[in-house]
Amino acid sequence: MTTRIGITGAAGRMGRTLVEAIALSGGELKLVAAVEQPGSSFLGADSGELSGQGRNGVPVVGSLAEVIGQIDVLIDFTVPVATLANVAECAQHNVAVVIGTTGFTQEQMKDIERAAGSVAICKSSNFSTGVNLCFQLLDMAARVLGDEVDIEVYEAHHRHKIDAPSGTALSMGQVVARALGRDLDKVAVYGREGQTGARSRETIGFATVRAGDIVGDHTVTFAADGERVEITHKASSRMSFARGAVRAAGWLAGRQAGLYDMQDVLGLNKLG
């Protein structure tokens, strides 16, 4: 059975990569809708040509409402306000949603959770298979090393990224904090300056870099006296995220309402 996929932000960097990933996926996944914001200069353009894959016959439109009846799953990597509006519309039309947008507030997350009561949603801070494997490794490292190490999270992204720290970095911090029984909201330290005093063992530090065209680098350091363990993931192409999101869309199609993540798609939650 063919799964009909729509993409929002289809003319952006991630959107074009998603179009390409669907074209390369083969199987039963089919792009049927490409959406951009109203007034975009790309409206009417062929989404396949924009992605460099050649014409696919799917034009870019300026409203999700124009195509909502044609799709089974929407993939959304836009911005929080736009994503929330798209999720609400999908919930009304029983269309599943894959959310790759980051930077949501706690109140916005509650809106997504409410929508998941009526439609299947897969939300992840990172859809890369490698990053999701790192989440498992981080949980293991934190439980083994316990409270005998200092923990720091480093992340670097391109100059255009608008939220910091990255959603992936925050997810990594959450995994570690949960494994150690800590509340990340209370122990996170976002950057340091001046006479900060000695480091508290309980804190989890975050360092952020925004520069050039860095796709995404993440390293979590567990540092003890005499040794340190570092778990690192480096993305060299957005295709790693796009392939994961497309895989999630295929997995989500026809699934019952609920809030899922990439760990569910990969079956990694069963390992815990």
C-alpha positions in Angstrom: 0.0 0.0 0.0 1.4 3.4 -1.0 1.9 6.0 1.7 1.2 9.5 0.4 3.6 12.1 1.9 3.4 15.8 2.1 6.3 18.1 3.1 6.1 21.6 4.5 9.0 24.1 4.0 9.6 22.1 0.8 11.8 24.8 -0.8 14.1 25.2 2.2 17.4 23.3 2.7 15.8 20.5 4.7 12.7 20.4 2.6 14.7 19.9 -0.6 16.7 17.1 1.1 13.4 15.4 2.2 12.1 15.6 -1.4 15.3 13.9 -2.6 15.2 11.3 0.2 11.7 10.2 -0.8 12.7 10.0 -4.4 15.6 7.7 -3.4 13.6 5.6 -1.0 11.8 3.5 -3.6 9.2 1.1 -2.1 5.8 2.4 -1.1 6.5 6.0 -0.2 5.3 8.7 -2.6 5.6 12.5 -2.4 2.2 14.0 -3.3 2.4 17.5 -1.8 5.0 20.2 -1.3 4.1 23.2 0.8 5.7 26.6 1.3 4.6 29.8 3.0 2.2 32.0 1.1 4.0 34.5 -1.1 7.1 32.4 -1.5 8.9 33.0 -4.8 8.9 29.2 -5.3 5.2 28.7 -5.5 4.3 26.8 -8.6 7.8 25.4 -9.1 8.3 21.7 -9.5 9.6 20.3 -6.2 11.7 17.6 -7.9 13.5 20.2 -9.9 14.2 22.3 -6.8 15.7 19.3 -5.1 17.9 18.5 -8.1 16.1 15.2 -8.8 14.4 16.3 -12.0 10.7 16.9 -12.5 8.4 14.9 -10.3 5.1 16.6 -11.1 4.5 17.8 -7.6 4.3 21.7 -7.6 5.0 23.8 -4.6 1.8 25.3 -3.1 1.3 28.0 -0.6 -1.2 26.4 1.8 -1.5 23.0 3.6 -5.2 23.3 3.2 -4.9 23.0 -0.6 -3.4 19.4 -0.3 -4.5 18.1 3.2 -7.0 15.7 1.6 -4.3 14.1 -0.5 -1.8 13.0 2.1 -1.5 10.3 4.7 1.6 11.7 6.6 3.0 15.2 6.8 6.7 15.8 7.4 7.3 19.2 9.1 10.8 20.7 9.6 9.8 24.4 9.8 9.5 26.7 12.9 7.4 26.1 16.0 4.5 28.5 15.2 4.1 27.1 11.7 4.4 23.5 12.9 1.7 23.9 15.6 -0.7 25.3 13.0 0.1 22.4 10.7 -0.3 19.9 13.5 -3.7 21.3 14.4 -4.9 21.1 10.8 -3.6 17.5 10.4 -5.4 16.5 13.6 -8.6 17.7 12.2 -8.1 15.7 9.0 -6.7 12.5 10.6 -3.3 13.0 8.9 -0.2 11.7 10.8 2.7 14.0 11.4 6.5 13.6 11.6 7.9 16.6 13.5 11.6 17.6 13.1 11.1 21.2 14.2 12.9 22.1 17.5 12.8 25.0 19.9 9.3 24.4 21.3 8.3 26.0 24.6 6.7 23.8 27.3 3.3 25.2 26.5 3.8 24.4 22.8 4.8 20.9 23.7 1.5 20.5 25.6 -0.4 21.5 22.4 1.5 18.7 20.5 0.7 16.2 23.2 -3.0 17.1 23.0 -3.0 16.7 19.3 -1.5 13.3 19.7 -4.6 12.2 21.5 -6.4 12.2 18.1 -3.6 11.5 15.5 -0.3 9.7 15.3 2.7 12.0 15.8 6.4 11.1 15.7 8.5 13.9 17.1 12.2 13.7 17.5 15.0 16.3 18.1 17.0 14.3 15.6 16.0 11.6 13.1 19.5 10.3 12.4 19.9 6.6 13.2 23.4 7.3 14.5 22.2 10.0 16.9 19.5 7.8 18.3 22.1 5.0 18.8 24.1 7.7 20.7 21.1 8.3 23.0 21.3 4.6 24.1 25.1 4.8 24.6 24.7 7.9 26.7 22.2 6.3 28.9 24.6 3.4 29.4 27.6 5.6 30.0 25.8 7.7 32.6 24.6 4.7 34.5 28.0 3.1 34.5 30.1 6.2 35.3 27.5 7.6 37.8 28.3 10.6 39.8 32.1 10.2 39.6 32.4 12.3 36.4 31.8 15.9 35.2 29.5 16.0 32.2 29.6 18.5 29.4 27.6 18.7 26.1 29.1 20.4 23.1 27.2 21.1 19.9 28.0 23.0 16.7 25.7 24.0 13.8 25.6 26.3 10.8 25.1 30.0 11.1 21.4 29.9 10.1 20.2 27.8 13.0 17.9 29.9 15.2 17.6 27.9 18.4 20.3 27.1 21.0 21.3 24.8 22.4 20.2 22.4 19.7 17.2 20.1 20.3 19.6 17.2 20.0 22.0 18.6 22.6 19.1 19.1 25.0 17.8 15.6 24.3 21.3 14.2 25.1 21.3 16.2 28.3 17.9 14.9 29.2 19.0 11.3 28.6 22.0 11.7 30.9 20.1 13.6 33.6 17.3 11.0 33.6 19.8 8.2 33.9 21.4 9.9 36.9 18.1 10.9 38.6 18.7 14.6 38.0 16.3 17.4 36.9 18.0 19.0 33.8 16.1 22.2 34.4 17.9 22.6 37.7 21.4 21.4 36.8 21.9 22.7 33.3 24.5 25.4 32.8 24.3 27.2 29.5 27.7 28.8 28.9 30.1 30.3 31.4 31.7 33.7 31.8 33.8 35.5 34.4 34.6 34.2 37.9 32.3 31.2 38.0 34.0 29.4 40.9 34.6 25.7 41.1 32.4 23.4 39.0 29.7 21.6 40.9 29.7 17.8 40.1 25.9 17.8 39.6 25.8 20.3 36.8 25.5 19.4 33.1 27.2 22.0 31.0 26.3 23.1 27.4 28.5 24.8 24.9 27.2 26.1 21.6 28.9 27.0 18.3 27.2 28.6 15.3 29.5 29.0 12.3 29.7 28.4 8.6 27.8 25.5 7.1 28.3 22.9 9.9 25.5 20.4 9.5 25.6 19.1 13.1 28.3 18.1 15.6 27.5 16.7 19.0 29.9 15.5 21.7 29.1 14.5 25.3 32.2 14.3 27.6 32.3 12.3 30.8 35.4 13.5 32.5 36.9 11.9 35.7 40.3 12.4 37.3 42.8 10.6 35.0 40.4 9.7 32.2 37.5 10.8 30.1 34.9 9.2 27.8 33.6 11.1 24.8 30.6 10.0 22.8 30.5 11.9 19.5 28.2 12.1 16.4 29.1 14.3 13.4 26.7 14.7 10.5 28.2 15.6 7.1 24.9 15.8 5.3 21.3 16.6 6.0 20.4 13.4 4.2 21.0 11.4 7.4 18.2 13.3 9.0 16.0 13.2 5.9 16.3 9.4 5.5 15.3 8.9 9.1 12.3 11.2 8.8 11.1 9.4 5.7 11.6 6.1 7.5 9.5 7.5 10.4 6.8 8.6 8.0 6.5 5.1 6.5 6.4 3.6 10.1 3.8 6.1 11.3 1.3 5.5 8.5 -1.8 3.8 9.7 -0.6 3.7 13.4 -3.0 4.5 16.2 -3.0 8.0 17.8 -0.2 8.7 20.1 3.1 10.6 20.5 6.1 8.6 19.3 9.8 9.3 18.7 12.6 7.9 16.6 13.5 5.4 19.3 10.1 3.8 18.7 10.7 3.7 14.9 14.0 2.0 15.4 12.8 -0.4 18.1 15.4 1.0 20.5 12.9 1.7 23.3 12.5 -2.1 23.6 16.1 -2.4 24.7 15.6 -0.3 27.8 
